[in-house]
């Protein structure tokens, strides 16, 4: 039974792998949320995943939206901090 289940779910392996990669990327992005260079790297990685067909257009857009929001927050925080109160 394990062999049959394994064979039947084999076509889903790339999807599970892609989801795992995306989750790891998001976790790393969250850890490095304060680092603009890290956010730019994550954006490039998302684009690469899209280019190779690992993620679709919607997943790319969602990831970009999250990362760009973090980048904007980071920049807003830097702007607020550099002008003083």
Biopython code that builds the backbone (N, CA, C, O; Angstrom):
import numpy as np
from Bio.PDB.StructureBuilder import StructureBuilder

atoms = [
    (1, "UNK", "N", (0.822, -1.189, 0.000)),
    (1, "UNK", "CA", (0.000, 0.000, 0.000)),
    (1, "UNK", "C", (0.870, 1.258, 0.000)),
    (1, "UNK", "O", (0.534, 2.215, -0.698)),
    (2, "UNK", "N", (1.954, 1.297, 0.740)),
    (2, "UNK", "CA", (2.845, 2.454, 0.768)),
    (2, "UNK", "C", (3.455, 2.727, -0.599)),
    (2, "UNK", "O", (3.612, 3.883, -0.991)),
    (3, "UNK", "N", (3.799, 1.668, -1.327)),
    (3, "UNK", "CA", (4.371, 1.829, -2.651)),
    (3, "UNK", "C", (3.351, 2.436, -3.611)),
    (3, "UNK", "O", (3.671, 3.341, -4.381)),
    (4, "UNK", "N", (2.122, 1.929, -3.555)),
    (4, "UNK", "CA", (1.066, 2.443, -4.431)),
    (4, "UNK", "C", (0.785, 3.913, -4.113)),
    (4, "UNK", "O", (0.677, 4.736, -5.023)),
    (5, "UNK", "N", (0.670, 4.237, -2.846)),
    (5, "UNK", "CA", (0.429, 5.624, -2.445)),
    (5, "UNK", "C", (1.580, 6.507, -2.907)),
    (5, "UNK", "O", (1.366, 7.609, -3.413)),
    (6, "UNK", "N", (2.786, 6.018, -2.731)),
    (6, "UNK", "CA", (3.957, 6.771, -3.171)),
    (6, "UNK", "C", (3.941, 7.025, -4.664)),
    (6, "UNK", "O", (4.252, 8.127, -5.116)),
    (7, "UNK", "N", (3.583, 6.018, -5.423)),
    (7, "UNK", "CA", (3.522, 6.173, -6.874)),
    (7, "UNK", "C", (2.392, 7.110, -7.301)),
    (7, "UNK", "O", (2.553, 7.898, -8.233)),
    (8, "UNK", "N", (1.266, 7.023, -6.629)),
    (8, "UNK", "CA", (0.133, 7.871, -6.985)),
    (8, "UNK", "C", (0.374, 9.340, -6.636)),
    (8, "UNK", "O", (-0.109, 10.233, -7.333)),
    (9, "UNK", "N", (1.111, 9.588, -5.570)),
    (9, "UNK", "CA", (1.370, 10.975, -5.169)),
    (9, "UNK", "C", (2.674, 11.519, -5.756)),
    (9, "UNK", "O", (3.013, 12.680, -5.527)),
    (10, "UNK", "N", (3.398, 10.709, -6.497)),
    (10, "UNK", "CA", (4.664, 11.147, -7.086)),
    (10, "UNK", "C", (4.513, 12.404, -7.942)),
    (10, "UNK", "O", (5.372, 13.283, -7.864)),
    (11, "UNK", "N", (3.466, 12.530, -8.753)),
    (11, "UNK", "CA", (3.334, 13.768, -9.543)),
    (11, "UNK", "C", (3.208, 15.033, -8.687)),
    (11, "UNK", "O", (3.456, 16.132, -9.183)),
    (12, "UNK", "N", (2.834, 14.901, -7.435)),
    (12, "UNK", "CA", (2.710, 16.063, -6.557)),
    (12, "UNK", "C", (4.036, 16.465, -5.915)),
    (12, "UNK", "O", (4.117, 17.516, -5.280)),
    (13, "UNK", "N", (5.064, 15.652, -6.072)),
    (13, "UNK", "CA", (6.353, 15.926, -5.442)),
    (13, "UNK", "C", (6.905, 17.305, -5.814)),
    (13, "UNK", "O", (7.372, 18.015, -4.925)),
    (14, "UNK", "N", (6.872, 17.717, -7.091)),
    (14, "UNK", "CA", (7.385, 19.059, -7.405)),
    (14, "UNK", "C", (6.596, 20.165, -6.708)),
    (14, "UNK", "O", (7.176, 21.172, -6.303)),
    (15, "UNK", "N", (5.301, 19.992, -6.565)),
    (15, "UNK", "CA", (4.479, 20.992, -5.889)),
    (15, "UNK", "C", (4.866, 21.065, -4.415)),
    (15, "UNK", "O", (5.039, 22.154, -3.867)),
    (16, "UNK", "N", (5.000, 19.902, -3.777)),
    (16, "UNK", "CA", (5.394, 19.896, -2.362)),
    (16, "UNK", "C", (6.766, 20.522, -2.190)),
    (16, "UNK", "O", (7.000, 21.260, -1.233)),
    (17, "UNK", "N", (7.677, 20.228, -3.115)),
    (17, "UNK", "CA", (9.016, 20.814, -3.050)),
    (17, "UNK", "C", (8.983, 22.319, -3.231)),
    (17, "UNK", "O", (9.693, 23.046, -2.535)),
    (18, "UNK", "N", (8.174, 22.786, -4.150)),
    (18, "UNK", "CA", (8.044, 24.222, -4.398)),
    (18, "UNK", "C", (7.460, 24.932, -3.190)),
    (18, "UNK", "O", (7.926, 26.006, -2.809)),
    (19, "UNK", "N", (6.450, 24.341, -2.593)),
    (19, "UNK", "CA", (5.842, 24.926, -1.395)),
    (19, "UNK", "C", (6.876, 24.993, -0.276)),
    (19, "UNK", "O", (6.969, 26.000, 0.426)),
    (20, "UNK", "N", (7.644, 23.935, -0.110)),
    (20, "UNK", "CA", (8.668, 23.907, 0.934)),
    (20, "UNK", "C", (9.696, 25.012, 0.692)),
    (20, "UNK", "O", (10.080, 25.718, 1.624)),
    (21, "UNK", "N", (10.144, 25.164, -0.561)),
    (21, "UNK", "CA", (11.119, 26.206, -0.886)),
    (21, "UNK", "C", (10.529, 27.583, -0.601)),
    (21, "UNK", "O", (11.186, 28.434, -0.002)),
    (22, "UNK", "N", (9.299, 27.795, -1.029)),
    (22, "UNK", "CA", (8.656, 29.097, -0.803)),
    (22, "UNK", "C", (8.535, 29.399, 0.687)),
    (22, "UNK", "O", (8.759, 30.532, 1.114)),
    (23, "UNK", "N", (8.181, 28.391, 1.476)),
    (23, "UNK", "CA", (8.082, 28.593, 2.925)),
    (23, "UNK", "C", (9.433, 28.942, 3.515)),
    (23, "UNK", "O", (9.526, 29.838, 4.354)),
    (24, "UNK", "N", (10.484, 28.253, 3.091)),
    (24, "UNK", "CA", (11.820, 28.559, 3.604)),
    (24, "UNK", "C", (12.238, 29.965, 3.203)),
    (24, "UNK", "O", (12.837, 30.685, 4.001)),
    (25, "UNK", "N", (11.925, 30.365, 1.961)),
    (25, "UNK", "CA", (12.261, 31.713, 1.520)),
    (25, "UNK", "C", (11.543, 32.763, 2.351)),
    (25, "UNK", "O", (12.132, 33.773, 2.738)),
    (26, "UNK", "N", (10.275, 32.520, 2.622)),
    (26, "UNK", "CA", (9.513, 33.473, 3.419)),
    (26, "UNK", "C", (10.034, 33.543, 4.853)),
    (26, "UNK", "O", (10.115, 34.627, 5.431)),
    (27, "UNK", "N", (10.384, 32.397, 5.428)),
    (27, "UNK", "CA", (10.943, 32.394, 6.785)),
    (27, "UNK", "C", (12.242, 33.191, 6.824)),
    (27, "UNK", "O", (12.459, 33.996, 7.730)),
    (28, "UNK", "N", (13.099, 32.961, 5.837)),
    (28, "UNK", "CA", (14.367, 33.690, 5.789)),
    (28, "UNK", "C", (14.106, 35.177, 5.576)),
    (28, "UNK", "O", (14.765, 36.019, 6.187)),
    (29, "UNK", "N", (13.161, 35.496, 4.724)),
    (29, "UNK", "CA", (12.828, 36.905, 4.478)),
    (29, "UNK", "C", (12.332, 37.574, 5.741)),
    (29, "UNK", "O", (12.662, 38.731, 6.004)),
    (30, "UNK", "N", (11.540, 36.857, 6.528)),
    (30, "UNK", "CA", (11.055, 37.416, 7.790)),
    (30, "UNK", "C", (12.195, 37.664, 8.759)),
    (30, "UNK", "O", (12.205, 38.670, 9.469)),
    (31, "UNK", "N", (13.160, 36.743, 8.791)),
    (31, "UNK", "CA", (14.312, 36.927, 9.680)),
    (31, "UNK", "C", (15.150, 38.127, 9.260)),
    (31, "UNK", "O", (15.762, 38.796, 10.093)),
    (32, "UNK", "N", (15.168, 38.389, 7.964)),
    (32, "UNK", "CA", (16.004, 39.458, 7.450)),
    (32, "UNK", "C", (15.181, 40.672, 7.032)),
    (32, "UNK", "O", (15.639, 41.483, 6.226)),
    (33, "UNK", "N", (13.983, 40.804, 7.567)),
    (33, "UNK", "CA", (13.059, 41.848, 7.128)),
    (33, "UNK", "C", (13.655, 43.245, 7.247)),
    (33, "UNK", "O", (13.276, 44.141, 6.492)),
    (34, "UNK", "N", (14.560, 43.442, 8.162)),
    (34, "UNK", "CA", (15.139, 44.759, 8.341)),
    (34, "UNK", "C", (16.288, 45.059, 7.403)),
    (34, "UNK", "O", (16.845, 46.155, 7.458)),
    (35, "UNK", "N", (16.653, 44.148, 6.563)),
    (35, "UNK", "CA", (17.817, 44.298, 5.704)),
    (35, "UNK", "C", (17.361, 44.521, 4.262)),
    (35, "UNK", "O", (16.830, 43.607, 3.630)),
    (36, "UNK", "N", (17.566, 45.719, 3.747)),
    (36, "UNK", "CA", (17.115, 46.047, 2.388)),
    (36, "UNK", "C", (17.756, 45.140, 1.339)),
    (36, "UNK", "O", (17.082, 44.723, 0.397)),
    (37, "UNK", "N", (19.027, 44.830, 1.483)),
    (37, "UNK", "CA", (19.695, 43.960, 0.513)),
    (37, "UNK", "C", (19.072, 42.567, 0.510)),
    (37, "UNK", "O", (18.934, 41.945, -0.543)),
    (38, "UNK", "N", (18.696, 42.081, 1.696)),
    (38, "UNK", "CA", (18.064, 40.760, 1.786)),
    (38, "UNK", "C", (16.706, 40.775, 1.089)),
    (38, "UNK", "O", (16.339, 39.809, 0.420)),
    (39, "UNK", "N", (15.964, 41.863, 1.245)),
    (39, "UNK", "CA", (14.659, 41.973, 0.591)),
    (39, "UNK", "C", (14.841, 41.978, -0.918)),
    (39, "UNK", "O", (14.065, 41.348, -1.637)),
    (40, "UNK", "N", (15.840, 42.668, -1.398)),
    (40, "UNK", "CA", (16.111, 42.692, -2.841)),
    (40, "UNK", "C", (16.508, 41.300, -3.343)),
    (40, "UNK", "O", (16.114, 40.895, -4.437)),
    (41, "UNK", "N", (17.283, 40.576, -2.547)),
    (41, "UNK", "CA", (17.657, 39.198, -2.935)),
    (41, "UNK", "C", (16.424, 38.323, -3.013)),
    (41, "UNK", "O", (16.286, 37.526, -3.941)),
    (42, "UNK", "N", (15.519, 38.462, -2.045)),
    (42, "UNK", "CA", (14.288, 37.660, -2.045)),
    (42, "UNK", "C", (13.425, 37.978, -3.255)),
    (42, "UNK", "O", (12.816, 37.082, -3.839)),
    (43, "UNK", "N", (13.369, 39.249, -3.632)),
    (43, "UNK", "CA", (12.620, 39.617, -4.830)),
    (43, "UNK", "C", (13.224, 38.940, -6.065)),
    (43, "UNK", "O", (12.500, 38.428, -6.918)),
    (44, "UNK", "N", (14.535, 38.944, -6.147)),
    (44, "UNK", "CA", (15.205, 38.291, -7.277)),
    (44, "UNK", "C", (14.953, 36.780, -7.269)),
    (44, "UNK", "O", (14.753, 36.175, -8.322)),
    (45, "UNK", "N", (14.964, 36.178, -6.081)),
    (45, "UNK", "CA", (14.704, 34.739, -5.979)),
    (45, "UNK", "C", (13.270, 34.401, -6.398)),
    (45, "UNK", "O", (13.031, 33.402, -7.077)),
    (46, "UNK", "N", (12.325, 35.241, -5.986)),
    (46, "UNK", "CA", (10.940, 35.027, -6.408)),
    (46, "UNK", "C", (10.825, 35.084, -7.926)),
    (46, "UNK", "O", (10.153, 34.255, -8.539)),
    (47, "UNK", "N", (11.485, 36.069, -8.525)),
    (47, "UNK", "CA", (11.437, 36.198, -9.980)),
    (47, "UNK", "C", (12.051, 34.968, -10.645)),
    (47, "UNK", "O", (11.537, 34.473, -11.649)),
    (48, "UNK", "N", (13.158, 34.477, -10.074)),
    (48, "UNK", "CA", (13.796, 33.289, -10.626)),
    (48, "UNK", "C", (12.865, 32.081, -10.533)),
    (48, "UNK", "O", (12.751, 31.309, -11.485)),
    (49, "UNK", "N", (12.202, 31.917, -9.391)),
    (49, "UNK", "CA", (11.253, 30.813, -9.234)),
    (49, "UNK", "C", (10.131, 30.911, -10.263)),
    (49, "UNK", "O", (9.689, 29.898, -10.805)),
    (50, "UNK", "N", (9.680, 32.113, -10.526)),
    (50, "UNK", "CA", (8.642, 32.314, -11.540)),
    (50, "UNK", "C", (9.184, 31.979, -12.927)),
    (50, "UNK", "O", (8.515, 31.312, -13.717)),
    (51, "UNK", "N", (10.396, 32.444, -13.219)),
    (51, "UNK", "CA", (10.997, 32.211, -14.528)),
    (51, "UNK", "C", (11.174, 30.733, -14.841)),
    (51, "UNK", "O", (11.042, 30.317, -15.993)),
    (52, "UNK", "N", (11.475, 29.933, -13.810)),
    (52, "UNK", "CA", (11.663, 28.492, -14.058)),
    (52, "UNK", "C", (10.358, 27.716, -13.934)),
    (52, "UNK", "O", (10.338, 26.496, -14.101)),
    (53, "UNK", "N", (9.274, 28.421, -13.641)),
    (53, "UNK", "CA", (7.963, 27.783, -13.575)),
    (53, "UNK", "C", (7.641, 27.143, -12.243)),
    (53, "UNK", "O", (6.683, 26.376, -12.141)),
    (54, "UNK", "N", (8.428, 27.447, -11.212)),
    (54, "UNK", "CA", (8.192, 26.848, -9.897)),
    (54, "UNK", "C", (7.024, 27.516, -9.171)),
    (54, "UNK", "O", (6.370, 26.891, -8.337)),
    (55, "UNK", "N", (6.764, 28.788, -9.490)),
    (55, "UNK", "CA", (5.613, 29.477, -8.913)),
    (55, "UNK", "C", (4.859, 30.164, -10.045)),
    (55, "UNK", "O", (5.435, 30.497, -11.080)),
    (56, "UNK", "N", (3.569, 30.370, -9.833)),
    (56, "UNK", "CA", (2.767, 31.001, -10.877)),
    (56, "UNK", "C", (2.732, 32.515, -10.675)),
    (56, "UNK", "O", (3.333, 33.052, -9.744)),
    (57, "UNK", "N", (2.013, 33.184, -11.572)),
    (57, "UNK", "CA", (1.925, 34.637, -11.558)),
    (57, "UNK", "C", (1.329, 35.171, -10.249)),
    (57, "UNK", "O", (1.800, 36.173, -9.711)),
    (58, "UNK", "N", (0.292, 34.495, -9.742)),
    (58, "UNK", "CA", (-0.345, 34.933, -8.493)),
    (58, "UNK", "C", (0.599, 34.805, -7.306)),
    (58, "UNK", "O", (0.656, 35.697, -6.459)),
    (59, "UNK", "N", (1.343, 33.695, -7.237)),
    (59, "UNK", "CA", (2.298, 33.499, -6.146)),
    (59, "UNK", "C", (3.416, 34.529, -6.219)),
    (59, "UNK", "O", (3.864, 35.042, -5.193)),
    (60, "UNK", "N", (3.864, 34.828, -7.432)),
    (60, "UNK", "CA", (4.891, 35.849, -7.612)),
    (60, "UNK", "C", (4.382, 37.203, -7.123)),
    (60, "UNK", "O", (5.064, 37.900, -6.373)),
    (61, "UNK", "N", (3.185, 37.563, -7.554)),
    (61, "UNK", "CA", (2.612, 38.858, -7.170)),
    (61, "UNK", "C", (2.433, 38.955, -5.656)),
    (61, "UNK", "O", (2.734, 39.992, -5.066)),
    (62, "UNK", "N", (1.951, 37.896, -5.029)),
    (62, "UNK", "CA", (1.743, 37.909, -3.579)),
    (62, "UNK", "C", (3.071, 38.060, -2.842)),
    (62, "UNK", "O", (3.174, 38.842, -1.896)),
    (63, "UNK", "N", (4.073, 37.321, -3.270)),
    (63, "UNK", "CA", (5.389, 37.418, -2.640)),
    (63, "UNK", "C", (6.002, 38.789, -2.826)),
    (63, "UNK", "O", (6.582, 39.354, -1.899)),
    (64, "UNK", "N", (5.869, 39.328, -4.041)),
    (64, "UNK", "CA", (6.398, 40.667, -4.302)),
    (64, "UNK", "C", (5.689, 41.712, -3.450)),
    (64, "UNK", "O", (6.327, 42.609, -2.899)),
    (65, "UNK", "N", (4.369, 41.594, -3.344)),
    (65, "UNK", "CA", (3.608, 42.551, -2.529)),
    (65, "UNK", "C", (4.106, 42.560, -1.088)),
    (65, "UNK", "O", (4.302, 43.624, -0.500)),
    (66, "UNK", "N", (4.313, 41.370, -0.519)),
    (66, "UNK", "CA", (4.772, 41.276, 0.870)),
    (66, "UNK", "C", (6.166, 41.878, 1.021)),
    (66, "UNK", "O", (6.424, 42.643, 1.950)),
    (67, "UNK", "N", (7.053, 41.529, 0.107)),
    (67, "UNK", "CA", (8.424, 42.011, 0.219)),
    (67, "UNK", "C", (8.514, 43.520, -0.030)),
    (67, "UNK", "O", (9.270, 44.216, 0.649)),
    (68, "UNK", "N", (7.755, 44.018, -0.988)),
    (68, "UNK", "CA", (7.775, 45.461, -1.244)),
    (68, "UNK", "C", (7.173, 46.238, -0.076)),
    (68, "UNK", "O", (7.625, 47.342, 0.230)),
    (69, "UNK", "N", (6.168, 45.678, 0.572)),
    (69, "UNK", "CA", (5.605, 46.322, 1.758)),
    (69, "UNK", "C", (6.659, 46.400, 2.860)),
    (69, "UNK", "O", (6.777, 47.425, 3.531)),
    (70, "UNK", "N", (7.419, 45.336, 3.049)),
    (70, "UNK", "CA", (8.494, 45.348, 4.061)),
    (70, "UNK", "C", (9.562, 46.372, 3.708)),
    (70, "UNK", "O", (10.071, 47.087, 4.572)),
    (71, "UNK", "N", (9.895, 46.430, 2.405)),
    (71, "UNK", "CA", (10.898, 47.392, 1.964)),
    (71, "UNK", "C", (10.420, 48.820, 2.225)),
    (71, "UNK", "O", (11.187, 49.661, 2.692)),
    (72, "UNK", "N", (9.167, 49.085, 1.925)),
    (72, "UNK", "CA", (8.603, 50.422, 2.187)),
    (72, "UNK", "C", (8.601, 50.738, 3.676)),
    (72, "UNK", "O", (8.907, 51.865, 4.067)),
    (73, "UNK", "N", (8.258, 49.757, 4.516)),
    (73, "UNK", "CA", (8.281, 49.957, 5.967)),
    (73, "UNK", "C", (9.689, 50.259, 6.448)),
    (73, "UNK", "O", (9.898, 51.137, 7.285)),
    (74, "UNK", "N", (10.649, 49.523, 5.912)),
    (74, "UNK", "CA", (12.044, 49.728, 6.291)),
    (74, "UNK", "C", (12.493, 51.139, 5.916)),
    (74, "UNK", "O", (13.108, 51.843, 6.716)),
    (75, "UNK", "N", (12.179, 51.531, 4.703)),
    (75, "UNK", "CA", (12.574, 52.872, 4.242)),
    (75, "UNK", "C", (11.867, 53.967, 5.036)),
    (75, "UNK", "O", (12.473, 54.991, 5.354)),
    (76, "UNK", "N", (10.592, 53.762, 5.359)),
    (76, "UNK", "CA", (9.857, 54.749, 6.149)),
    (76, "UNK", "C", (10.474, 54.862, 7.539)),
    (76, "UNK", "O", (10.589, 55.962, 8.080)),
    (77, "UNK", "N", (10.867, 53.743, 8.114)),
    (77, "UNK", "CA", (11.506, 53.755, 9.431)),
    (77, "UNK", "C", (12.839, 54.461, 9.401)),
    (77, "UNK", "O", (13.184, 55.186, 10.334)),
    (78, "UNK", "N", (13.598, 54.254, 8.326)),
    (78, "UNK", "CA", (14.887, 54.933, 8.195)),
    (78, "UNK", "C", (14.704, 56.425, 8.010)),
    (78, "UNK", "O", (15.454, 57.222, 8.572)),
    (79, "UNK", "N", (13.712, 56.806, 7.225)),
    (79, "UNK", "CA", (13.452, 58.230, 6.991)),
    (79, "UNK", "C", (13.024, 58.918, 8.282)),
    (79, "UNK", "O", (13.454, 60.034, 8.573)),
    (80, "UNK", "N", (12.180, 58.248, 9.049)),
    (80, "UNK", "CA", (11.718, 58.811, 10.319)),
    (80, "UNK", "C", (12.854, 58.919, 11.316)),
    (80, "UNK", "O", (12.929, 59.889, 12.070)),
    (81, "UNK", "N", (13.720, 57.952, 11.327)),
    (81, "UNK", "CA", (14.827, 57.935, 12.274)),
    (81, "UNK", "C", (15.925, 58.928, 11.926)),
    (81, "UNK", "O", (16.620, 59.415, 12.818)),
    (82, "UNK", "N", (16.092, 59.235, 10.647)),
    (82, "UNK", "CA", (17.186, 60.120, 10.266)),
    (82, "UNK", "C", (16.850, 61.590, 10.422)),
    (82, "UNK", "O", (17.756, 62.421, 10.482)),
    (83, "UNK", "N", (15.551, 61.941, 10.491)),
    (83, "UNK", "CA", (15.161, 63.316, 10.650)),
    (83, "UNK", "C", (15.041, 63.739, 12.104)),
    (83, "UNK", "O", (14.961, 64.931, 12.401)),
    (84, "UNK", "N", (15.027, 62.788, 12.995)),
    (84, "UNK", "CA", (14.880, 63.118, 14.408)),
    (84, "UNK", "C", (13.434, 63.419, 14.739)),
    (84, "UNK", "O", (12.580, 63.440, 13.853)),
    (85, "UNK", "N", (13.148, 63.660, 16.057)),
    (85, "UNK", "CA", (11.758, 63.890, 16.456)),
    (85, "UNK", "C", (11.491, 65.293, 16.856)),
    (85, "UNK", "O", (10.363, 65.629, 17.215)),
]
sb = StructureBuilder()
sb.init_structure("model")
sb.init_model(0)
sb.init_chain("A")
sb.init_seg("    ")
for serial, (resi, resn, name, xyz) in enumerate(atoms, 1):
    if name == "N":
        sb.init_residue(resn, " ", resi, " ")
    sb.init_atom(name, np.array(xyz, "f"), 0.0, 1.0, " ", f" {name:<3s}", serial, name[0])
structure = sb.get_structure()
